[in-house]
Amino acid sequence: MSGYVPATSREQQEMLEACGLSSFRELYRDVPESVYLDRPLKLPEAASEMEVRRAMEEMAGKNTVFPHIFRGAGAYHHYIPSIVDTVTGREEFRTAYTPYQAEISQGVLQSIFEYQTEICELTGLDASNASVYDGATAAAEACEMCRDRKRSRILMSDCVDPQIQSVVRTYSFGRDVEVTLIPQKDGVTDPEVLKTLLAADVSCVLVQHPNYFGNLEDMDTLTSLAHEAGARMIVSAHPLSLAILRTPGEYGADIAVGDGQPLGIPLSWGGPYLGYMATTSKLMRKLPGRIVGETTDAEGRRAFVLTLQAREQHIRREKASSNICSNEALCAMRAAAYLAAMGPEGIRNAAVQCVSKAHYLQQVLEHAGLRPVYPGRAFFHEFVTECEDPAGLNRALEEKQILGGLPLDGNRILWCATEMNTREEMDMVADTVKEVLGR
């Protein structure tokens, strides 16, 4: 297959000759023939700005934007103070990229430094990196941080978000690392099975707290078991939950990760989001990406620099421990602005509202006929109920502009409530349940 090759200009041909090449196809000689496009792309004719805008608005009009949301499962509807958009919408921040030249990047470097500081305060750990792509990537990178010559096997709770599980498995497959699932028992990680799985080849234990079903794990017991066997504990935590729950640092976790989306980042149809990572000083040099540090310049003034930045392009690819090639600077700035605007009391208040409203929602849904799957379990702001027809119930809710919970296997629904949900909305959901169940 010769493939389709676009015509080259004189300047392009000169560039190819300077590289010792005769064609663009030769430039991609390592790409298998089977994946080449053998025809021109079928693109529409060029359109004016007004025509493009009209077409885009027509497409956007097909989207359904729900004013009432009771779904979480990794992406959450939280209030975002207007100052977050005001600060991060400034042109110098929105267009800024990698701050290699510290002397002209002090503003961006300081914003990252402030973000790192706030993540350390939230998690109770010593060091944070400048963020990674999302919470699932952060979990996979954390597992890689724990691997060494003698220990490589990963133990991962089956109560971890399935999407995180998938990314961890993808990372591990490429590195020939074995991943073993710790089964759940009554909606939480089974510590008795964990005891039997811990062995000399286990590098880390990955647990989500609150877990995928919203339940709180016994982190003291799980962490102690991991450490007694010489493995490290990685906890994936909803960042707002850390305002009222014990921090990873308090129960001895080695690495804390999670998705920073609840910290001032809108749902945005799935991204971009933000993966936070924090660890102890002992593991700080293994953090992927970079760390911004504070120092003083030649005149003794406060200044910011890239303290750790050994990324994959700085060393031989085969020696790199991570493929992280950038940081989510704009999303990290949104998180920093959100945390600064809310303050400790504001974050705690939002977390308390999440808990209280979720528990109220569970009560009214149970009264309407949806029994909780894990009765008596402590949970943060998500919980699972039984439901004979989850799809039918969600259709009935959608007619009232309500996005219901996420259907799970076995006729179950994962519900979520945040500070954005009102009592009237929750009562409306319960009334709809009664209608669907014929009560």
matplotlib code that plots the C-alpha trace (Angstrom):
import matplotlib.pyplot as plt

x = [0.0, 1.6, -0.8, -2.0, 0.8, -0.1, 2.0, 5.0, 6.0, 9.5, 10.3, 9.1, 11.1, 14.2, 13.6, 13.2, 16.5, 18.3, 17.1, 18.4, 14.8, 13.1, 9.5, 7.1, 6.3, 10.0, 9.7, 7.2, 8.9, 8.5, 4.7, 3.2, 1.8, -1.6, -2.4, -1.7, -4.6, -4.7, -7.0, -7.6, -9.7, -13.3, -13.6, -16.4, -15.8, -14.6, -17.3, -17.5, -17.3, -21.0, -21.8, -19.6, -21.1, -24.6, -23.7, -22.0, -25.1, -27.3, -25.2, -25.1, -28.9, -29.1, -27.4, -29.5, -28.4, -30.0, -30.7, -31.1, -28.3, -28.1, -25.3, -21.6, -19.4, -16.3, -17.6, -19.5, -21.7, -20.4, -20.8, -18.0, -17.5, -17.5, -14.0, -12.5, -13.6, -12.5, -9.0, -8.3, -9.9, -7.1, -5.2, -1.8, -3.0, -5.3, -2.6, 0.5, 2.3, 5.4, 7.2, 10.8, 12.2, 11.6, 12.6, 9.6, 7.2, 6.9, 3.2, 2.5, 5.1, 3.6, 0.1, 1.4, 3.3, 0.1, -1.8, 0.8, 0.6, -3.1, -3.1, -0.5, -2.8, -5.8, -4.0, -1.8, 1.2, 4.6, 4.9, 2.6, 3.5, 2.2, -0.8, -1.3, -4.1, -6.8, -7.5, -7.2, -3.8, -2.7, -3.6, -1.7, 1.3, 1.2, 1.3, 4.4, 6.1, 6.0, 7.5, 11.0, 13.1, 11.8, 8.2, 6.0, 2.6, -0.3, -3.2, -6.3, -9.6, -12.6, -14.4, -12.2, -13.9, -14.0, -12.5, -9.5, -9.2, -9.1, -6.3, -4.2, -4.5, -3.5, -0.4, 0.5, 0.0, 2.6, 5.1, 4.3, 3.1, 0.5, -2.6, -4.7, -8.2, -9.1, -12.8, -15.4, -17.6, -20.8, -19.6, -16.1, -12.7, -12.4, -9.5, -9.4, -8.8, -6.2, -4.3, -4.1, -3.0, -0.2, 3.1, 6.8, 6.2, 3.4, 4.5, 1.4, -2.3, -4.7, -7.9, -10.6, -11.9, -14.8, -15.0, -16.9, -20.1, -19.7, -18.9, -16.1, -13.3, -11.5, -8.3, -6.5, -6.9, -6.1, -3.1, -1.7, -2.0, -0.2, 2.7, 3.1, 3.7, 6.2, 3.8, 2.8, -0.7, -2.2, -5.5, -7.7, -9.9, -12.5, -10.8, -13.8, -14.2, -10.8, -12.4, -14.3, -12.7, -9.3, -6.5, -4.4, -1.4, -3.3, -3.9, -0.5, -1.0, 2.1, 0.5, -2.8, -4.3, -7.6, -9.5, -9.4, -12.5, -14.7, -12.3, -13.7, -13.6, -16.9, -18.3, -17.5, -18.8, -16.0, -12.9, -10.3, -10.0, -7.1, -5.3, -3.8, -0.9, 0.7, 3.2, 5.6, 9.0, 10.5, 8.9, 9.0, 11.7, 9.6, 6.7, 6.1, 6.1, 7.5, 7.5, 7.6, 9.6, 10.1, 13.6, 15.2, 16.9, 20.4, 18.9, 17.1, 13.6, 11.0, 11.1, 9.8, 11.6, 11.1, 12.6, 12.0, 11.4, 13.0, 10.5, 10.8, 12.3, 15.2, 16.4, 16.5, 13.0, 13.9, 15.1, 12.0, 9.6, 6.7, 5.3, 3.8, 4.9, 2.9, 0.8, -2.8, -1.7, -4.9, -7.0, -4.6, -5.0, -8.8, -8.4, -6.0, -8.4, -11.4, -9.7, -8.5, -11.9, -13.8, -11.3, -11.2, -14.7, -16.2, -14.8, -15.9, -19.4, -19.7, -18.6, -21.0, -23.9, -22.9, -23.1, -26.4, -28.2, -27.0, -28.3, -31.6, -31.9, -31.3, -34.0, -36.7, -35.8, -36.0, -39.4, -40.4, -39.5, -35.8, -34.0, -30.3, -27.9, -25.5, -27.7, -25.8, -22.7, -21.2, -21.0, -19.9, -22.3, -22.9, -24.9, -26.4, -30.1, -32.0, -34.3, -36.2, -36.0, -33.2, -33.6, -37.3, -36.9, -34.2, -36.5, -39.3, -36.8, -35.5, -39.0, -38.8, -35.3, -33.6, -30.5, -30.9, -28.3, -26.0, -27.4, -25.1, -25.2, -27.8, -30.7, -28.9, -28.5, -25.6, -27.0, -25.1, -26.1, -24.0, -24.5, -26.1, -29.2, -32.2, -34.7, -37.4, -35.4, -34.8, -38.5, -39.3, -37.1, -38.8, -42.2, -41.2, -40.0, -43.4, -45.1, -42.9, -43.4, -47.1, -47.3]
y = [0.0, 3.2, 5.4, 8.9, 11.5, 15.2, 17.4, 19.1, 22.7, 23.7, 24.7, 21.4, 19.5, 21.4, 20.6, 16.9, 17.0, 18.7, 15.7, 13.2, 12.2, 12.1, 12.2, 12.7, 8.9, 8.2, 10.5, 8.0, 4.8, 3.2, 3.4, 0.1, 0.3, -1.0, 2.1, 4.6, 6.6, 5.8, 8.6, 12.3, 13.2, 13.9, 17.3, 19.8, 23.1, 26.0, 28.0, 31.5, 32.2, 32.9, 29.7, 27.7, 29.3, 28.5, 24.9, 24.6, 26.2, 23.7, 20.8, 22.2, 22.5, 18.7, 18.4, 18.0, 20.1, 18.9, 21.6, 18.9, 16.3, 13.3, 11.5, 11.3, 8.2, 10.3, 13.6, 15.9, 18.9, 21.4, 25.2, 27.2, 30.8, 33.3, 34.6, 31.3, 32.1, 35.7, 34.8, 31.9, 33.6, 36.1, 35.9, 35.4, 32.3, 30.8, 30.8, 30.0, 26.7, 25.1, 27.6, 26.6, 30.2, 31.0, 34.6, 35.3, 32.8, 33.8, 34.2, 30.7, 29.1, 30.8, 29.6, 26.0, 26.4, 27.6, 24.7, 22.2, 23.8, 23.5, 19.9, 19.1, 20.8, 18.8, 15.5, 16.0, 14.8, 16.4, 17.0, 17.4, 17.5, 20.1, 17.8, 15.2, 14.5, 13.1, 11.0, 7.6, 8.6, 9.7, 6.3, 4.5, 6.7, 6.2, 2.4, 2.8, 5.0, 2.0, -0.6, -1.8, -4.9, -7.1, -5.8, -5.1, -6.8, -4.4, -5.2, -3.1, -3.0, -4.1, -1.1, 1.2, 3.1, 0.7, 3.5, 3.8, 0.0, 0.0, 2.7, 0.9, -2.3, -0.6, 0.9, -2.4, -4.4, -2.3, -2.8, -6.5, -5.9, -8.2, -6.6, -8.6, -7.5, -7.5, -8.6, -6.6, -7.6, -5.7, -2.7, -2.3, -3.9, -7.3, -7.1, -10.8, -11.5, -8.7, -10.6, -13.7, -11.7, -9.7, -11.3, -10.4, -9.4, -6.9, -3.3, -1.4, -1.6, 0.8, 1.7, 4.3, 6.2, 7.0, 4.1, 3.8, 2.9, 5.9, 3.8, 4.7, 2.2, 1.1, 2.8, 2.2, -1.5, -1.7, 0.6, -1.3, -4.6, -3.2, -1.7, -4.9, -6.8, -4.2, -2.7, 0.9, 2.3, 4.4, 6.0, 7.6, 10.2, 12.7, 16.0, 17.6, 14.6, 15.5, 18.6, 16.4, 13.0, 12.1, 12.9, 10.3, 11.6, 11.0, 7.3, 6.7, 6.5, 6.7, 8.4, 10.2, 10.6, 11.6, 13.7, 17.5, 18.1, 18.9, 21.8, 24.5, 22.5, 22.3, 19.0, 20.1, 17.0, 14.9, 17.1, 18.4, 17.4, 17.3, 14.5, 15.5, 13.5, 14.0, 11.8, 11.7, 13.3, 9.8, 9.2, 12.8, 12.2, 9.5, 11.8, 12.1, 15.4, 18.3, 20.2, 23.9, 25.2, 28.5, 30.1, 33.5, 35.3, 37.0, 40.0, 37.9, 38.3, 35.5, 33.5, 30.3, 27.7, 24.2, 22.1, 18.7, 18.4, 15.1, 14.4, 11.8, 14.2, 15.0, 11.4, 8.3, 7.0, 3.5, 5.1, 7.1, 6.0, 8.0, 9.2, 12.4, 15.2, 18.1, 19.3, 20.6, 24.1, 25.9, 23.3, 23.3, 27.1, 26.7, 24.3, 26.7, 29.7, 27.6, 26.5, 30.0, 31.5, 28.9, 28.8, 26.1, 26.8, 27.1, 23.7, 22.1, 23.6, 22.2, 18.8, 18.8, 19.7, 16.9, 14.4, 15.7, 16.0, 12.6, 11.0, 12.8, 11.6, 8.0, 8.3, 9.7, 7.2, 4.3, 5.6, 5.8, 2.1, 2.0, 0.0, 0.7, -2.1, -1.5, -0.5, 0.7, 1.6, 5.0, 6.9, 10.4, 11.7, 8.6, 5.4, 2.5, 1.4, -1.5, -0.8, -3.2, -1.0, 1.6, 2.6, 3.2, 5.2, 7.4, 8.0, 9.2, 11.5, 12.9, 13.9, 16.2, 17.5, 15.4, 13.4, 10.3, 8.0, 5.8, 2.3, -0.5, -4.3, -6.3, -3.7, -1.2, 2.6, 4.7, 8.0, 11.2, 14.4, 17.6, 21.1, 22.0, 19.8, 21.3, 19.5, 20.3, 18.6, 15.5, 15.3, 15.5, 12.6, 10.6, 11.5, 10.3, 7.0, 6.5, 7.2, 4.7, 2.0, 2.7, 3.9]
z = [0.0, -1.1, 0.8, 0.2, 0.4, 0.2, -2.2, -0.7, -1.1, -2.2, 1.4, 2.8, 0.2, 1.2, 4.8, 4.0, 2.1, 4.9, 7.1, 4.6, 3.6, 0.2, 1.3, 4.3, 4.1, 4.8, 7.9, 9.3, 8.1, 11.6, 11.3, 9.9, 6.4, 7.6, 9.5, 6.7, 5.2, 1.5, 0.5, 1.1, 4.1, 3.2, 4.8, 4.1, 2.4, 4.5, 6.2, 7.6, 11.3, 11.4, 9.6, 12.0, 15.0, 13.8, 13.2, 16.6, 18.4, 16.6, 17.8, 21.3, 21.3, 21.2, 24.6, 27.8, 30.7, 33.9, 36.5, 39.2, 39.5, 41.8, 40.1, 41.1, 40.6, 40.1, 38.8, 41.2, 41.0, 43.5, 43.9, 42.4, 43.7, 40.9, 41.9, 40.6, 37.0, 37.4, 38.6, 36.2, 33.3, 33.1, 29.8, 31.3, 33.2, 30.6, 27.9, 30.1, 29.7, 31.1, 33.4, 32.5, 32.7, 36.4, 36.0, 33.7, 35.2, 38.8, 38.8, 37.4, 39.6, 42.7, 41.8, 41.5, 44.8, 46.5, 45.1, 46.4, 49.8, 50.0, 48.9, 51.6, 54.2, 53.0, 53.0, 56.0, 54.0, 53.3, 49.6, 46.6, 42.9, 40.4, 39.5, 36.9, 34.4, 36.5, 39.6, 37.8, 36.4, 39.8, 41.3, 38.6, 39.0, 42.7, 42.3, 40.1, 42.8, 45.1, 42.8, 43.2, 42.3, 45.0, 45.3, 42.2, 42.8, 43.4, 45.7, 44.7, 46.5, 44.4, 46.0, 43.9, 41.1, 38.0, 35.9, 38.2, 38.2, 34.4, 34.3, 36.9, 35.0, 31.7, 33.3, 34.9, 31.7, 29.9, 32.8, 33.3, 36.8, 38.4, 39.9, 42.4, 43.5, 47.2, 47.3, 49.1, 51.9, 52.7, 50.6, 52.0, 51.5, 53.3, 55.7, 56.3, 52.7, 52.5, 55.2, 53.1, 49.9, 51.5, 50.7, 50.2, 46.5, 47.3, 46.7, 47.6, 48.6, 46.8, 48.6, 47.9, 50.9, 50.7, 48.3, 45.0, 46.8, 49.1, 52.1, 54.6, 54.9, 58.1, 57.1, 60.4, 60.0, 56.3, 56.6, 59.6, 57.7, 54.7, 56.7, 58.8, 55.5, 54.2, 51.6, 51.1, 51.5, 48.7, 49.4, 46.7, 48.5, 47.5, 48.4, 50.1, 52.3, 53.8, 55.4, 57.9, 57.8, 59.2, 56.7, 55.0, 57.0, 60.3, 59.6, 58.1, 54.4, 52.3, 49.2, 48.8, 45.4, 43.9, 41.4, 42.1, 40.0, 43.1, 43.9, 41.6, 38.3, 36.4, 35.1, 31.5, 29.9, 31.3, 31.5, 31.6, 35.3, 37.7, 39.5, 42.9, 44.5, 47.9, 49.8, 52.6, 52.5, 52.2, 48.8, 47.6, 45.0, 43.4, 42.7, 38.9, 37.1, 38.9, 42.2, 42.6, 45.5, 47.3, 47.6, 47.6, 44.8, 44.8, 46.6, 49.2, 47.8, 47.8, 44.6, 43.1, 41.1, 39.7, 42.5, 41.0, 37.3, 36.1, 33.5, 30.7, 28.2, 30.5, 30.8, 28.5, 27.9, 29.2, 32.5, 33.1, 35.8, 34.5, 31.2, 32.7, 30.3, 31.6, 34.5, 34.7, 35.6, 34.8, 36.6, 39.5, 39.6, 39.8, 42.7, 44.5, 43.9, 45.1, 48.3, 49.0, 48.4, 50.4, 53.3, 56.0, 57.3, 53.9, 52.8, 56.0, 55.6, 52.1, 53.2, 56.1, 53.8, 51.4, 54.3, 55.8, 52.5, 51.3, 54.5, 54.1, 50.5, 51.6, 54.2, 51.9, 49.2, 51.6, 52.7, 49.1, 48.6, 47.6, 50.3, 50.9, 49.8, 52.7, 55.7, 58.7, 56.8, 57.4, 54.1, 52.9, 50.1, 48.0, 48.7, 46.8, 46.8, 45.3, 42.4, 40.2, 37.1, 37.3, 33.7, 34.0, 37.1, 35.5, 32.5, 34.8, 36.6, 33.3, 32.4, 35.4, 34.4, 37.1, 36.5, 38.7, 40.2, 38.2, 37.4, 38.7, 38.1, 39.9, 39.8, 42.0, 41.8, 43.1, 44.3, 45.2, 46.9, 47.4, 48.8, 45.5, 46.2, 48.0, 50.2, 47.7, 45.0, 47.1, 48.0, 44.3, 43.6, 46.4, 45.0, 41.6, 43.0, 44.7, 41.4, 39.5, 42.2, 42.2, 45.8]

ax = plt.figure().add_subplot(projection="3d")
ax.plot(x, y, z, "-o")
ax.set_aspect("equal")
plt.show()
